[in-house]
Amino acid sequence: MVSVLLVYVDDFIGIARSDYRIAEVHDLFKWGSLSFFEVDKPTVFKGKELTLTFNEKKRYILKITMSKFINGLDLGRVEKGRLQRDPQLSDAEQQELRSVSGCLQWAATQCRPEISPTVSLTAHGSQATITDLKTLYSTIEFLKKTPDYGLV
């Protein structure tokens, strides 16, 4: 195989052997911007940081993280004493749960699959409780402690 091109709507990411004349692909499309991987220098693609690096066997690997996205998440907190009251969510808490859940689903599907069970098992709709929201906040806290984790 000489080259591989992955297409996401109108965004491309590709890889080619060093002896391949990449201009052949470049000439096929009108490019808005074009960048190349440099070893150990992250490139942003669709909200993720892609870093080409070497593993312990000196083979190229591609690490996918979402550090910028994760670091931008707000750490939510359940107000003191809230767990002792009615477990049902208020309208504002319900909206917060949906927002936090959406952010975590994005991270889980893009490069943090280890949080998928927490996000998918959180009750949604009228069945959600304050404990569910607290669990999602704990998941954000975990992500913020491990922003450089991802897929390799």
Short mmCIF file of the C-alpha atoms (twelve columns), coordinates in Angstrom:
data_MODEL
# 
_entry.id   MODEL 
# 
loop_
_atom_site.group_PDB 
_atom_site.id 
_atom_site.type_symbol 
_atom_site.label_atom_id 
_atom_site.label_alt_id 
_atom_site.label_comp_id 
_atom_site.label_asym_id 
_atom_site.label_seq_id 
_atom_site.Cartn_x 
_atom_site.Cartn_y 
_atom_site.Cartn_z 
_atom_site.pdbx_PDB_model_num 
ATOM 1   C CA . MET A 1   0.000   0.000  0.000  1 
ATOM 2   C CA . VAL A 2   1.338   3.408  -0.951 1 
ATOM 3   C CA . SER A 3   -1.125  5.787  0.722  1 
ATOM 4   C CA . VAL A 4   -4.349  5.868  2.725  1 
ATOM 5   C CA . LEU A 5   -6.839  8.712  2.838  1 
ATOM 6   C CA . LEU A 6   -9.589  8.949  5.466  1 
ATOM 7   C CA . VAL A 7   -12.450 11.295 4.656  1 
ATOM 8   C CA . TYR A 8   -14.834 12.895 7.141  1 
ATOM 9   C CA . VAL A 9   -17.366 14.964 5.173  1 
ATOM 10  C CA . ASP A 10  -14.979 17.525 3.648  1 
ATOM 11  C CA . ASP A 11  -11.962 16.930 5.890  1 
ATOM 12  C CA . PHE A 12  -9.174  14.546 4.983  1 
ATOM 13  C CA . ILE A 13  -6.367  12.892 6.869  1 
ATOM 14  C CA . GLY A 14  -3.900  10.703 5.073  1 
ATOM 15  C CA . ILE A 15  -0.703  8.767  5.358  1 
ATOM 16  C CA . ALA A 16  1.742   7.777  2.642  1 
ATOM 17  C CA . ARG A 17  5.050   6.030  2.264  1 
ATOM 18  C CA . SER A 18  8.019   8.360  2.062  1 
ATOM 19  C CA . ASP A 19  8.707   7.328  -1.542 1 
ATOM 20  C CA . TYR A 20  5.176   8.202  -2.714 1 
ATOM 21  C CA . ARG A 21  4.711   11.357 -4.789 1 
ATOM 22  C CA . ILE A 22  2.027   12.924 -2.560 1 
ATOM 23  C CA . ALA A 23  1.462   15.757 -5.048 1 
ATOM 24  C CA . GLU A 24  -0.619  13.210 -6.979 1 
ATOM 25  C CA . VAL A 25  -3.258  13.389 -4.212 1 
ATOM 26  C CA . HIS A 26  -2.823  17.117 -3.628 1 
ATOM 27  C CA . ASP A 27  -3.597  17.773 -7.294 1 
ATOM 28  C CA . LEU A 28  -6.958  15.946 -7.065 1 
ATOM 29  C CA . PHE A 29  -8.652  18.450 -4.749 1 
ATOM 30  C CA . LYS A 30  -8.855  22.125 -3.951 1 
ATOM 31  C CA . TRP A 31  -7.475  22.369 -0.410 1 
ATOM 32  C CA . GLY A 32  -8.516  25.017 2.098  1 
ATOM 33  C CA . SER A 33  -5.518  24.317 4.269  1 
ATOM 34  C CA . LEU A 34  -2.903  21.638 4.212  1 
ATOM 35  C CA . SER A 35  -0.605  20.600 7.010  1 
ATOM 36  C CA . PHE A 36  1.793   17.764 7.593  1 
ATOM 37  C CA . PHE A 37  2.542   15.697 10.645 1 
ATOM 38  C CA . GLU A 38  5.777   16.412 12.429 1 
ATOM 39  C CA . VAL A 39  7.009   13.917 14.990 1 
ATOM 40  C CA . ASP A 40  5.942   14.859 18.529 1 
ATOM 41  C CA . LYS A 41  4.051   17.966 17.355 1 
ATOM 42  C CA . PRO A 42  0.248   17.719 17.820 1 
ATOM 43  C CA . THR A 43  -2.010  18.489 14.876 1 
ATOM 44  C CA . VAL A 44  -5.653  19.369 15.526 1 
ATOM 45  C CA . PHE A 45  -8.219  17.421 13.482 1 
ATOM 46  C CA . LYS A 46  -11.974 17.556 14.174 1 
ATOM 47  C CA . GLY A 47  -11.467 18.722 17.766 1 
ATOM 48  C CA . LYS A 48  -8.841  16.149 18.621 1 
ATOM 49  C CA . GLU A 49  -5.090  16.403 18.979 1 
ATOM 50  C CA . LEU A 50  -3.264  13.894 16.761 1 
ATOM 51  C CA . THR A 51  0.388   13.314 17.603 1 
ATOM 52  C CA . LEU A 52  2.715   11.226 15.493 1 
ATOM 53  C CA . THR A 53  5.420   9.766  17.706 1 
ATOM 54  C CA . PHE A 54  7.524   6.646  18.188 1 
ATOM 55  C CA . ASN A 55  6.819   3.720  20.473 1 
ATOM 56  C CA . GLU A 56  9.443   1.802  22.449 1 
ATOM 57  C CA . LYS A 57  10.225  -0.302 19.342 1 
ATOM 58  C CA . LYS A 58  10.950  2.874  17.348 1 
ATOM 59  C CA . ARG A 59  7.843   2.372  15.188 1 
ATOM 60  C CA . TYR A 60  5.551   5.251  14.308 1 
ATOM 61  C CA . ILE A 61  2.341   5.472  16.311 1 
ATOM 62  C CA . LEU A 62  -0.492  7.973  16.230 1 
ATOM 63  C CA . LYS A 63  -1.826  9.161  19.577 1 
ATOM 64  C CA . ILE A 64  -5.296  10.733 19.666 1 
ATOM 65  C CA . THR A 65  -6.244  12.923 22.624 1 
ATOM 66  C CA . MET A 66  -8.737  15.669 23.465 1 
ATOM 67  C CA . SER A 67  -6.707  17.600 26.035 1 
ATOM 68  C CA . LYS A 68  -7.873  21.043 24.937 1 
ATOM 69  C CA . PHE A 69  -11.530 20.005 25.004 1 
ATOM 70  C CA . ILE A 70  -11.174 18.284 28.377 1 
ATOM 71  C CA . ASN A 71  -9.274  21.171 29.935 1 
ATOM 72  C CA . GLY A 72  -12.059 23.485 28.770 1 
ATOM 73  C CA . LEU A 73  -14.781 21.524 30.577 1 
ATOM 74  C CA . ASP A 74  -16.174 23.097 33.726 1 
ATOM 75  C CA . LEU A 75  -15.950 21.058 36.898 1 
ATOM 76  C CA . GLY A 76  -19.496 20.980 38.215 1 
ATOM 77  C CA . ARG A 77  -20.461 20.367 41.796 1 
ATOM 78  C CA . VAL A 78  -23.679 19.295 43.432 1 
ATOM 79  C CA . GLU A 79  -24.536 21.893 46.061 1 
ATOM 80  C CA . LYS A 80  -23.929 20.916 49.660 1 
ATOM 81  C CA . GLY A 81  -26.905 19.111 51.190 1 
ATOM 82  C CA . ARG A 82  -28.554 18.527 47.783 1 
ATOM 83  C CA . LEU A 83  -28.171 14.723 47.994 1 
ATOM 84  C CA . GLN A 84  -30.301 14.663 51.169 1 
ATOM 85  C CA . ARG A 85  -33.300 16.322 49.496 1 
ATOM 86  C CA . ASP A 86  -35.649 14.996 46.812 1 
ATOM 87  C CA . PRO A 87  -33.499 12.985 44.369 1 
ATOM 88  C CA . GLN A 88  -35.499 14.128 41.322 1 
ATOM 89  C CA . LEU A 89  -33.782 16.779 39.240 1 
ATOM 90  C CA . SER A 90  -35.106 20.293 38.904 1 
ATOM 91  C CA . ASP A 91  -35.548 21.623 35.374 1 
ATOM 92  C CA . ALA A 92  -32.197 23.429 35.612 1 
ATOM 93  C CA . GLU A 93  -30.458 20.277 36.898 1 
ATOM 94  C CA . GLN A 94  -32.091 18.228 34.141 1 
ATOM 95  C CA . GLN A 95  -30.734 20.666 31.554 1 
ATOM 96  C CA . GLU A 96  -27.285 20.499 33.186 1 
ATOM 97  C CA . LEU A 97  -27.370 16.678 33.099 1 
ATOM 98  C CA . ARG A 98  -28.142 16.701 29.373 1 
ATOM 99  C CA . SER A 99  -25.349 19.188 28.703 1 
ATOM 100 C CA . VAL A 100 -22.737 17.324 30.741 1 
ATOM 101 C CA . SER A 101 -23.850 13.988 29.296 1 
ATOM 102 C CA . GLY A 102 -23.509 15.334 25.738 1 
ATOM 103 C CA . CYS A 103 -19.977 16.570 26.387 1 
ATOM 104 C CA . LEU A 104 -18.981 13.241 27.895 1 
ATOM 105 C CA . GLN A 105 -20.583 11.294 25.036 1 
ATOM 106 C CA . TRP A 106 -18.481 13.312 22.584 1 
ATOM 107 C CA . ALA A 107 -15.285 12.494 24.476 1 
ATOM 108 C CA . ALA A 108 -16.254 8.822  24.864 1 
ATOM 109 C CA . THR A 109 -16.933 8.340  21.160 1 
ATOM 110 C CA . GLN A 110 -13.863 10.227 19.968 1 
ATOM 111 C CA . CYS A 111 -10.973 8.949  22.073 1 
ATOM 112 C CA . ARG A 112 -11.960 8.155  25.676 1 
ATOM 113 C CA . PRO A 113 -13.917 4.872  25.446 1 
ATOM 114 C CA . GLU A 114 -13.248 4.026  29.100 1 
ATOM 115 C CA . ILE A 115 -15.911 6.536  30.176 1 
ATOM 116 C CA . SER A 116 -18.578 5.068  27.871 1 
ATOM 117 C CA . PRO A 117 -20.206 2.839  30.514 1 
ATOM 118 C CA . THR A 118 -20.637 5.750  32.914 1 
ATOM 119 C CA . VAL A 119 -22.201 7.949  30.263 1 
ATOM 120 C CA . SER A 120 -24.420 5.281  28.705 1 
ATOM 121 C CA . LEU A 121 -25.625 3.879  32.027 1 
ATOM 122 C CA . THR A 122 -26.651 7.261  33.418 1 
ATOM 123 C CA . ALA A 123 -30.435 7.407  33.542 1 
ATOM 124 C CA . HIS A 124 -31.848 10.059 31.227 1 
ATOM 125 C CA . GLY A 125 -35.161 11.788 30.995 1 
ATOM 126 C CA . SER A 126 -37.527 11.872 33.932 1 
ATOM 127 C CA . GLN A 127 -35.761 8.927  35.584 1 
ATOM 128 C CA . ALA A 128 -32.516 10.830 36.172 1 
ATOM 129 C CA . THR A 129 -31.603 11.704 39.741 1 
ATOM 130 C CA . ILE A 130 -29.179 14.045 41.446 1 
ATOM 131 C CA . THR A 131 -26.868 11.046 41.978 1 
ATOM 132 C CA . ASP A 132 -26.659 10.608 38.199 1 
ATOM 133 C CA . LEU A 133 -25.561 14.215 37.808 1 
ATOM 134 C CA . LYS A 134 -22.997 13.772 40.584 1 
ATOM 135 C CA . THR A 135 -21.623 10.696 38.779 1 
ATOM 136 C CA . LEU A 136 -21.200 12.689 35.558 1 
ATOM 137 C CA . TYR A 137 -19.399 15.438 37.455 1 
ATOM 138 C CA . SER A 138 -17.066 12.778 38.889 1 
ATOM 139 C CA . THR A 139 -16.377 11.582 35.349 1 
ATOM 140 C CA . ILE A 140 -15.350 15.105 34.314 1 
ATOM 141 C CA . GLU A 141 -13.059 15.216 37.347 1 
ATOM 142 C CA . PHE A 142 -11.457 11.940 36.188 1 
ATOM 143 C CA . LEU A 143 -10.964 13.329 32.671 1 
ATOM 144 C CA . LYS A 144 -9.363  16.499 34.009 1 
ATOM 145 C CA . LYS A 145 -6.859  14.365 35.963 1 
ATOM 146 C CA . THR A 146 -6.037  12.371 32.800 1 
ATOM 147 C CA . PRO A 147 -6.352  14.802 29.834 1 
ATOM 148 C CA . ASP A 148 -3.430  13.243 27.969 1 
ATOM 149 C CA . TYR A 149 -4.974  9.767  27.904 1 
ATOM 150 C CA . GLY A 150 -6.431  8.748  24.581 1 
ATOM 151 C CA . LEU A 151 -6.160  6.203  21.801 1 
ATOM 152 C CA . VAL A 152 -2.931  4.951  20.257 1 
# 
